[in-house]
C-alpha cells in the first residue's frame, strides 16, 4: 500500500507553547508538501495542548493528529513514540520530521524502530524528488569533513533536523481555515519510569540558540583569562557566550556553550568568532549567521572564508580596544 501524501512534523511543546524548532520545521514541511502537492500535518502530544491548534492553523497546517491527556503531561519518550507509531501505521505519511533537540533525539529513533524504517539524524538540509517523493536528507558525515545526502527506501521517511537551520514562517502567510483535528483514541499505557522533579538549566542550550548576538571563544583566546574577556564583550553587547569544542574539552566553558556539529546550531544576527580557527565542524553550526565577525592572529584561518569582517590580530589587544570603544 502506497503512503499517503502527507508530511508530518512532530511538535515539541513546553509550558510556553510549541518551541521555535517546531515552527521552523513547519515552514520546511510546507515547502516540501507544496512540491509534492501534499498535506502538511502536525502530531501534537501532551496535556492541555489543544489550545495551540490555532497557532498551527496560522502556519498552514491542514491536519493535527492530537493526543491530549493528563497522562501525557510529562514527556515520556516510550509512550510518545508508541502513539506516533500508531498514528503513522493508520494514516501512512510519506515523511515524518522532528527537531534534533534532546527530546527529538530520544523520541524519533524509538518511533523509527517501531515503524521499521530508517532515520537520518541531525540534518542540515532537506529536498524532495517531485515525482517519487523521495526525501533528500543532507547531514554532516565523517566527523563533519563532508556533507552526505541520504535517501531512505522505506516509508515513512524520517529525519531529525537541527534547530535554526531553517527559518520559521511568519504567522498568517498561509492560514488553514478548515484545519482537521484527528484525536487519538487508543489506550495510553502506564509509564515505565516516574519523573520525580524537573530542573531548568538556565545557561546555554536554548538561550544560546535563540539570542541575536553571540561572542564565541576559540582556543586562540589562550585560556580562562581570555574567556573572561569574551564574557565581558558578550555582556556589553547584550549577547550570549559561545565556545568551540576545543574550549569545552579544555574545561574553560561548559558544553552548553558549544557551537558546531556536536554542539548547538545557531542563527544569530551577529556572530563574533574570537580565536576560532574555523574547522568545518564549527562552521556547520554558525555559518548561517546573518553577519559574521572573525578575530584571529592567523591571516589564513579558515573562519575568514565565511566572515563578513575579518580582523587579523591578538584577542588580548583587539577585545580590550573594542570594549574601550563601547564604553
N, C-alpha and C positions, 0 to 999 in steps of 0.2 A: 504494500500500500504506500502510495506516494505521500510525502509530508505535505501539510497544508502550507499555503503561502503566508506565513506569519513570522515576524521577527520579534522575539521576546527579550525584554530587559528585566532582570531580577532586581527589584527595588531594594535599596538599603535604607531603612527608615529608623531614625533615632527619636529622642524626645522632642526635637525641634522640627521633625518632618524628614522628608527624603534628603539624603546628603547630596552634595553638589555632583559627585561622581555619577549618581543615578541620572540626573538631568543631562549630563554630558553624553552618557550612553544613549539616552533617548534621542538626542539630536543625530547621532550617527546611525542609530537603528532606523530612524525615519528616512534618512538618506538611502540606506541600503534597501529598505522596503519600497521606496519610490522607484528604484531601478528595476525591481522585480514585480512591480505592481502588486505589492503585498501589503499586509496589515501590520501596523506597529502596536505591540501589546506590552503590558506590564504585568509581572507577577509580584503581588504585594502580600507579605506575611507579617503578622504581628497582632497586637491588641489595640483596639480603638484606632485603626488606621484608615478606615473608610473615609474619614474626613479629609484625606489628602487626595481623593479621587478627582476633585475639581482641578487641583494643580496638574495632574496628569492630563486631563482633558485640554488644558490650556496649551499643552505641548504636542497636541495632535495625536494622542493615544486613542486608538479605536476600541480596545478591549482592556479590561483589568481582570485578571484572574486573582480573586481575593480570598485569602484565608485570614479571617479576623476573629480572634477568640482570646479570652483571658489566658488560656493555657499557652498561647504563643507570645506572651508579653516579654519574656526573656529570650534572647537569641539562643536557640538550640540547633546546632548545625545538623544533627542527625534527623530531627523531626522536620526541619525546614526542607532538607534535601528529599525526604520521603514525599512530602506534599508536592514539591516541584516535579518530582518524577511521576507522580500520579496524574497531575495536570498534563504533563508532556506526553505521557503514554496515551491519554484520551484525545488530546487535541493536536498532537503531532506537529509542532512548529518546525520550520526549516532551521532556524538559528536561535540560540539562547546566549545572551550576553550578560556578564556580571562584572562588577568592578573588582580590580585586583587590590582590594583592601584586605585587612586582617580577616574580616568576616567572609568576603568573597573567596579568598584563598582557602578558607576552611570549608565553605559550603559547596562551591562549584565542583570540586573533584568528587565529592560524595555523590552529588546528583549525576555526574557523568558515569560513575561506576554503576549506579542503579539503572541508568538508561543504556548501558553497554555501548557507549560511544566515546569518541575522543574529546580531548580538551586541550586547547592551546592557551598557555598561561602567559600573563604579562605582555599582552600585545601592545604594540605602539602604532599599529596601522591596520585598517580593515578595508577591504574592497570586495566586490562581488562580481561573478560572471553572470551577466543578464540572462543568458539562455539556460544555463544549468542550475543556477542558484548556488553554485559552489562558492564558499567563503574563502577569500584570500587573506590569510592571517599572518601579519608580519610581526616578528619579535626578534630581539637580540639573541644571538647564538654564539657558541664558542667563547664564552666569557665576555661577550659584548664586542668582539672583534669584527663581526659581520652581522647583517640583518638577514634572516631567513624568512621566506614566505611559505606557509604551510597550508596544505589542503587536507580536509578530512573526508573520507569516503563513506562515512556512516552518518545517519541523521538521528537526532538533531546535531547540528554543528555547534560546538560550544567553545566560547572564548572568555577569558578574563582580560580586561583592558586596564592599563594603568590610569589612575586618576590624572586629570589635567592634560591628557593627550589630545582630547577633543574639546571644542568649545561647547558650552551649554547653549541651547537655543533660547532666544528671548520668548517670554510668555506672550501668547496671543498671536504669534506669527502663523501658526497652523492650529486652529481650535477645532476640537472634535465635539460637535454639538450633540451627537447621539451615541456617546460612548457606552458600550455594553459592559456590564459588570457580571462576571461569572463566579458565583461563590463556591467555596469548597464544601462539599457535603460528606466527605469521608470521615473516618474516625481519627482523632488525634491521639497518638499513643502517649503513654506516660514517659516523661523524660528519663534518660539513663543516668543523668547526673543532676545534682542540686546546685543552684547558684546561691552562694551564701551572701555575697555583697559585691558591689562594683566600686572600683577606684578609678577616678578620672585622671588620666595622665595629661597634665597641663602643657608641658614643654615639648614642642616638636610635633612630628606627625601631621595631623590635620592642620594645625596652626601654620606650620611651615608651608604646606601645600596651598593654603588659602591667602597668604599675605601678598601684598603688592610689591614689596621691596625685600630682597634677600641679599645679605652680605655673607659670602662663603669663604671659609678658611681652608687653604690647602697646605701642604707640607712646607711651602715657601714662607709661611708665617714664622717658622722657626721653633715654635714651642708654645707652652701655655701663656707666656707673656705676650706673644704675638696674637693669640686668640683673644686676649683681653682687649687689644686694640680693635679687633674685628667686632667684638661685642659693643665697644664704645661707639663705633661708626653705625652699627645697626640701631642702637638706641637713639642716636642723634637723628637718624633718618626715619625713625618710627617703623623699622622693619624687623625681620627675623634673622637669626644666625643659621647659616648652613655649614656643611663640612664635607670634605672629600672623604673617601673611605679610609685613606691612609691616616688622616687626622683622627678618625674614630678608632681605628685599630691601635693608634698610639696612645689612646686614652685621654686625649686633650678635650674631646667633646663626646657626648653620649650619642648612641646610634640614632636616636630620634631626630638628630640634626643632619643625618647623612643624605646627600643628594646624589642620585645616579641610579644605575641599573639595579643595584641591590639595596637602594635606599628609597627616597621619595622622588617622584617625578613632579616638577614644579613648572608653573607658567606665570611668573610674576610680570609686572610691568617693567621692573628694573632688577637686573641680576648683576651683582658686583662680585667677581671672582678674584680673590686675593691670594696670590701664591699658588694658584691651581694650575697644574701643567696642562690639563685638558685631555686626559685619557678618554677613549671612546666610551668607557663605562660611565664616566661622569657626564660627558656631553649628552648622552641619551636622556639624562634626567633633567637637563636645563636648557637645551638648545632652542626650545620653543618660547623662551622668554622674549618679551616684546623689545627690550633694549638691554644689551649686554655690555658691561664694562669689565675689562680684564687688566689686572695689575700683576706683572711678573718680571723678574730680573732677566729671564731668558727671552731674547727677541724672537727666537724660533719656537717658542712654546705653542703647542697645537691649539690651545684655547684662543689664541689671537685669530685663528681662522674663522671663528664664529662670532668674534667680538665686534660690536659697533664702534667702540672706543678702546684702543689698546694703549696701555701705559707701561713703558719699559722702565722699571725702577725697583728700588728696595722698599718692601712693605713698611719697614720701620721708619722710612723717610716720607713715603707718599701718604700714608694714612694720617700721621700727626699733622702733616701740612693740610690735608683735606679737612680734618677736624678743626684746625685753626680757622680755616676759611668759613666753615659752617657756624663758627661762633660757639 
